């Protein structure tokens, strides 16, 4: 959700300073005139009073004009959005959306362990004790833009169990709510990581005895939350000194280095006991806390059948479950949205057979991960000259450029663990607990791969799936490829997901056949050092169907007889232009992890950084607002503006981007028209009378729609992780369609989602919003959501483009460094698929820098790759336009970004009136309008354009107040005349008397 920042308040005041100054000047002049008149014209009472009255009427006129100018000028966008009509969801849509939420969670819940058939619960065992404070306050979504809307009912875990016919121990639940009734809240200034959990000693013998008498089955719920603006600490001790002063009292974790608090935020943790710390040095937030372990010790001592439910989007270290033979079943239940927890009860009872698969790898030891030393806060020590002073909730902060190195290269998530296992570089079972793509069922399946045909650049085959167990259920088919690798050659992982399919519900003994057709070009690797293109090496490619990334069910070999290099005219079939090196100017100087010689450089490549200085060659090219200057071309011709061609925007609905009629329409725009479209595109785009464009609304929320100005929100669907865990293209498509349906009822045309950054590490705070550690799975889900929303006439803004994979320092000039192969194969991949397969027409860029340049100002990213190679047509918008010191509207429109996510005047406003600037503005306006017109709003012709309520009220007020001021002045003049006549008459009488 949008949160008010002091910097924004200050910026708003600055945007209307001219009008405020005008009011102040007239006020001061009126006071001066009043005092002067009192001193110099004491005897002329009529003139004195007329002067008084006129002076203050002038102040009133100045105030009236100034306020009107504020409202129709700098404040126009905010006031219009804040006073917009509220469009609510219908009951039918609410019901339909809640059903979808349950459907997604039914297939998103993942069964990780099920020894001794503990689950599903026996029919006569539907009474359970639910332990763990999180059972009374589960994770529904995330914080920030991922927040749920409180205008709709929320199904809790306990309610979900009750709806499924499970009776829970209410005495135990009351014990937790009495300990703490609400979940700690994180906001833009404070990250409250507190894990409220009553110490084991506080349970008491009676509570445990009553629980044992109530049921012999225990369910333990653990939760971990994440959110926008914060990452989760991977070492609680490294954050700072814990000051503990008793049970339940605040322990402030302060950064050792003030620069680490670049975003002006504090991290808060409240221990659950005065006798011990919940976390020791070296423990991360995703490890089990001391209080949680004590509680699990207590439960396992008293119950032989324990089900562990992990509720969170960030993969937790669940290695501890192996220490407890009593924990016979483990479920992963990611954030379920507002209604999804109904599914958890169904899974426990067996009414739903779980079919979820892990969208991420679960590790036993996060410290062994290749990203372990290169994630978090790393400040440059030679960039103070580019520091930016800002204001964050009243606190003055200084932001200095920082960095993060993607040293692991393409070996992200399972791609590293599977390849390292094949190379003998790790003890797989000691490192990985649950592989990527892993998930159990209450039944068993057999998958059989048919013959493979390789012809015309396509690999085709069928997979027959049979339910060989005694319970109906769904199964997932995961297709991987293992390419030929030459030691020291192009980096390649030995396991690469390339496609997925989810079966329908299969009854016991029933079979179904799933067909696959895979392009061979999708198995090509990007060679950034040699061919500077995608290359499909000759040799044998293993095509397999897997139970997970580690377990092959069946496989076939496909031989590529000759190496194919996709360059020049011989580009990949999906590319509009051949991909080639675009980022050599920001090639990393660090060593990137290589598979060569069995990952021989592992220790060197993955070590923590020791050099904190930006290399001079990159420092010299670093740009932010402090040193940016416009460059104009004398050869640019001034485009036509303010033409009277009679073209209305609705006439361009469905027309090609290059249709000649676009030029006629764009000729009608003025500089101010284009500036309104470009500079004030936050949460919607402006109305433009000259082309009949109405104001359109864009709203935030990865799994919901939240109108920050009217307060209207939609039903919150399950998290991106929940969707990814389903491995279901159909559910992802339905997710997008449902978002589209809700958007139309809310009079919304644009959706700031889906988000598809990569789970580079489980400690990234915004993982709940993103899909997976895998680019292909993320791309499949994103493309389906985009296609679904677009089918309803809503344009999703795919975000955050690109490499915005952590929250630490993300707004404070975070320089992200990765080699080009890594960018393209891992981090660009979901965006590429969302554009090519989903048809995306709107993109939101990221806050971070790519190398030494702001992502939204990187022409290689926004023009060469996005528009040139992928053929994207549409609007590119910034992330939130703040006082960060590097977002400059003039620079951005020249660099391929079209719209500023801003609502107030600032650096977002275009100031350059040169031909070069107007050409860039025209292109940006074209891109914005192309996206806008191809929405549902224009599908039936020219939409209605009602005058904003506030404008009607302002005009009425201006008329009434203007008339009142005019009346006061007329009255003052009449009184002056009467006084003068009376004074003259008095003089005449006095003369006659004399």
LINLIN-V579707 format. One record per backbone hydrogen bond with DSSP energy under -1.0 kcal/mol. CO is the residue of the C=O (numbers start at 1). NH is the residue of the N-H. If there is no record, write none. Layout:
BEGIN
co=CO nh=NH
co=CO nh=NH
END
This chain:
BEGIN
co=5 nh=9
co=6 nh=10
co=7 nh=11
co=8 nh=12
co=9 nh=13
co=10 nh=14
co=11 nh=15
co=14 nh=17
co=16 nh=20
co=17 nh=21
co=18 nh=22
co=19 nh=23
co=20 nh=24
co=21 nh=25
co=22 nh=26
co=23 nh=27
co=24 nh=28
co=25 nh=29
co=26 nh=30
co=27 nh=31
co=28 nh=32
co=29 nh=33
co=30 nh=34
co=31 nh=35
co=32 nh=36
co=33 nh=37
co=34 nh=38
co=35 nh=39
co=36 nh=40
co=37 nh=41
co=43 nh=45
co=44 nh=48
co=45 nh=49
co=46 nh=50
co=47 nh=51
co=48 nh=52
co=49 nh=53
co=50 nh=54
co=51 nh=55
co=52 nh=56
co=53 nh=57
co=54 nh=58
co=55 nh=59
co=56 nh=60
co=57 nh=61
co=58 nh=62
co=59 nh=63
co=60 nh=64
co=61 nh=65
co=62 nh=66
co=63 nh=67
co=64 nh=68
co=65 nh=69
co=66 nh=70
co=67 nh=71
co=68 nh=72
co=69 nh=73
co=70 nh=75
co=73 nh=76
co=75 nh=79
co=76 nh=80
co=77 nh=81
co=78 nh=82
co=79 nh=83
co=90 nh=94
co=91 nh=95
co=92 nh=96
co=93 nh=97
co=94 nh=98
co=95 nh=99
co=96 nh=100
co=97 nh=101
co=98 nh=102
co=99 nh=103
co=100 nh=104
co=101 nh=105
co=102 nh=106
co=103 nh=107
co=104 nh=108
co=105 nh=109
co=109 nh=356
co=110 nh=332
co=111 nh=440
co=113 nh=330
co=115 nh=118
co=122 nh=125
co=126 nh=167
co=128 nh=169
co=129 nh=219
co=131 nh=221
co=132 nh=135
co=133 nh=136
co=140 nh=337
co=143 nh=146
co=144 nh=147
co=146 nh=142
co=149 nh=152
co=156 nh=160
co=157 nh=161
co=158 nh=162
co=159 nh=163
co=160 nh=164
co=161 nh=166
co=162 nh=165
co=167 nh=128
co=168 nh=170
co=169 nh=173
co=170 nh=174
co=171 nh=175
co=172 nh=176
co=173 nh=177
co=174 nh=178
co=175 nh=179
co=176 nh=180
co=189 nh=266
co=190 nh=187
co=191 nh=268
co=199 nh=202
co=200 nh=203
co=204 nh=208
co=205 nh=209
co=206 nh=210
co=207 nh=211
co=208 nh=212
co=209 nh=213
co=210 nh=214
co=211 nh=215
co=217 nh=129
co=218 nh=307
co=219 nh=131
co=220 nh=309
co=222 nh=311
co=227 nh=230
co=233 nh=285
co=246 nh=249
co=251 nh=269
co=257 nh=260
co=258 nh=261
co=261 nh=264
co=266 nh=191
co=267 nh=253
co=268 nh=193
co=269 nh=251
co=271 nh=248
co=278 nh=290
co=280 nh=283
co=283 nh=236
co=284 nh=287
co=286 nh=317
co=289 nh=293
co=290 nh=294
co=291 nh=295
co=292 nh=296
co=293 nh=297
co=294 nh=298
co=295 nh=299
co=296 nh=300
co=297 nh=301
co=299 nh=303
co=305 nh=218
co=306 nh=328
co=306 nh=329
co=307 nh=220
co=308 nh=331
co=309 nh=222
co=310 nh=333
co=311 nh=224
co=316 nh=318
co=318 nh=321
co=319 nh=322
co=320 nh=323
co=321 nh=324
co=324 nh=327
co=326 nh=306
co=326 nh=328
co=328 nh=115
co=329 nh=308
co=330 nh=112
co=330 nh=113
co=331 nh=310
co=332 nh=110
co=335 nh=719
co=336 nh=340
co=338 nh=155
co=339 nh=342
co=340 nh=343
co=341 nh=345
co=342 nh=346
co=343 nh=347
co=344 nh=348
co=345 nh=349
co=346 nh=350
co=346 nh=351
co=346 nh=352
co=348 nh=121
co=358 nh=437
co=359 nh=773
co=362 nh=433
co=362 nh=434
co=365 nh=368
co=366 nh=369
co=369 nh=372
co=371 nh=374
co=378 nh=403
co=383 nh=386
co=384 nh=387
co=388 nh=399
co=390 nh=397
co=392 nh=395
co=395 nh=392
co=397 nh=390
co=399 nh=388
co=401 nh=380
co=402 nh=815
co=404 nh=817
co=405 nh=407
co=406 nh=409
co=407 nh=593
co=408 nh=411
co=410 nh=412
co=412 nh=415
co=413 nh=416
co=413 nh=417
co=414 nh=418
co=416 nh=420
co=417 nh=421
co=418 nh=422
co=419 nh=423
co=420 nh=425
co=421 nh=424
co=427 nh=431
co=428 nh=431
co=428 nh=432
co=431 nh=364
co=434 nh=362
co=435 nh=438
co=436 nh=549
co=438 nh=358
co=444 nh=468
co=444 nh=469
co=446 nh=466
co=448 nh=464
co=453 nh=460
co=455 nh=458
co=457 nh=520
co=458 nh=455
co=459 nh=518
co=460 nh=453
co=461 nh=516
co=462 nh=450
co=463 nh=514
co=464 nh=448
co=465 nh=512
co=466 nh=446
co=467 nh=509
co=473 nh=506
co=475 nh=503
co=477 nh=501
co=478 nh=546
co=479 nh=498
co=479 nh=499
co=480 nh=544
co=482 nh=542
co=486 nh=489
co=496 nh=481
co=499 nh=479
co=501 nh=477
co=506 nh=473
co=507 nh=510
co=510 nh=467
co=512 nh=465
co=514 nh=463
co=516 nh=461
co=518 nh=459
co=520 nh=523
co=521 nh=524
co=525 nh=535
co=527 nh=532
co=527 nh=533
co=533 nh=527
co=534 nh=566
co=535 nh=525
co=536 nh=564
co=539 nh=560
co=541 nh=558
co=542 nh=482
co=543 nh=556
co=544 nh=480
co=545 nh=553
co=545 nh=554
co=551 nh=547
co=551 nh=548
co=554 nh=545
co=556 nh=543
co=558 nh=541
co=560 nh=539
co=564 nh=536
co=565 nh=567
co=567 nh=570
co=572 nh=575
co=583 nh=586
co=584 nh=587
co=595 nh=598
co=595 nh=599
co=596 nh=600
co=599 nh=602
co=601 nh=605
co=602 nh=606
co=612 nh=381
co=615 nh=618
co=615 nh=619
co=616 nh=620
co=619 nh=622
co=624 nh=627
co=633 nh=636
co=648 nh=651
co=649 nh=652
co=650 nh=653
co=652 nh=655
co=656 nh=659
co=659 nh=662
co=661 nh=665
co=662 nh=666
co=663 nh=667
co=665 nh=668
co=666 nh=669
co=667 nh=643
co=669 nh=642
co=670 nh=674
co=671 nh=675
co=672 nh=676
co=673 nh=677
co=674 nh=678
co=675 nh=679
co=676 nh=680
co=678 nh=900
co=681 nh=684
co=683 nh=698
co=685 nh=696
co=688 nh=691
co=688 nh=693
co=689 nh=692
co=691 nh=649
co=693 nh=688
co=696 nh=685
co=697 nh=749
co=697 nh=750
co=699 nh=752
co=700 nh=706
co=703 nh=717
co=705 nh=714
co=706 nh=700
co=706 nh=708
co=707 nh=711
co=712 nh=707
co=716 nh=338
co=719 nh=723
co=720 nh=724
co=721 nh=725
co=724 nh=727
co=725 nh=357
co=728 nh=732
co=729 nh=733
co=730 nh=734
co=731 nh=735
co=732 nh=736
co=733 nh=737
co=734 nh=738
co=735 nh=739
co=736 nh=740
co=737 nh=741
co=738 nh=742
co=739 nh=743
co=740 nh=744
co=741 nh=745
co=742 nh=746
co=743 nh=748
co=744 nh=747
co=749 nh=795
co=750 nh=699
co=751 nh=753
co=751 nh=797
co=754 nh=799
co=758 nh=760
co=761 nh=764
co=763 nh=232
co=764 nh=767
co=766 nh=769
co=766 nh=770
co=768 nh=720
co=772 nh=759
co=774 nh=778
co=775 nh=779
co=776 nh=780
co=777 nh=781
co=778 nh=782
co=779 nh=783
co=780 nh=784
co=781 nh=785
co=782 nh=786
co=783 nh=787
co=784 nh=788
co=785 nh=789
co=786 nh=790
co=787 nh=791
co=789 nh=792
co=789 nh=794
co=790 nh=793
co=793 nh=936
co=795 nh=751
co=798 nh=844
co=799 nh=756
co=801 nh=846
co=803 nh=805
co=807 nh=810
co=809 nh=812
co=813 nh=402
co=814 nh=849
co=815 nh=404
co=816 nh=851
co=817 nh=406
co=819 nh=823
co=820 nh=824
co=821 nh=825
co=822 nh=826
co=822 nh=827
co=823 nh=828
co=828 nh=832
co=829 nh=833
co=830 nh=834
co=831 nh=835
co=832 nh=836
co=833 nh=837
co=833 nh=838
co=834 nh=840
co=841 nh=875
co=842 nh=798
co=843 nh=877
co=844 nh=801
co=848 nh=855
co=849 nh=816
co=850 nh=853
co=853 nh=850
co=854 nh=857
co=855 nh=858
co=858 nh=862
co=859 nh=863
co=859 nh=864
co=860 nh=865
co=861 nh=866
co=863 nh=868
co=864 nh=869
co=865 nh=870
co=866 nh=872
co=869 nh=576
co=875 nh=843
co=876 nh=898
co=876 nh=899
co=877 nh=845
co=882 nh=884
co=885 nh=625
co=888 nh=892
co=889 nh=893
co=892 nh=895
co=892 nh=897
co=899 nh=878
co=900 nh=681
co=900 nh=902
co=901 nh=881
co=902 nh=682
co=906 nh=909
co=907 nh=889
co=914 nh=918
co=915 nh=919
co=916 nh=920
co=917 nh=921
co=918 nh=922
co=919 nh=923
co=920 nh=924
co=921 nh=925
co=922 nh=926
co=923 nh=927
co=924 nh=928
co=925 nh=929
co=926 nh=930
co=927 nh=931
co=928 nh=932
co=929 nh=933
co=930 nh=934
co=935 nh=938
co=936 nh=939
co=938 nh=941
co=948 nh=952
co=949 nh=953
co=950 nh=954
co=951 nh=955
co=952 nh=956
co=953 nh=957
co=954 nh=958
co=955 nh=959
co=956 nh=960
co=957 nh=961
co=958 nh=962
co=959 nh=963
co=960 nh=964
co=961 nh=965
co=962 nh=966
co=963 nh=967
co=964 nh=968
co=965 nh=969
co=966 nh=970
co=967 nh=971
co=968 nh=972
co=969 nh=973
co=970 nh=974
co=971 nh=975
co=972 nh=976
co=973 nh=977
co=974 nh=978
co=975 nh=979
co=976 nh=980
co=977 nh=981
co=978 nh=982
co=979 nh=983
co=980 nh=984
co=981 nh=985
co=982 nh=986
co=983 nh=987
co=984 nh=988
co=985 nh=989
co=986 nh=990
co=987 nh=991
co=988 nh=992
co=989 nh=993
co=990 nh=994
END
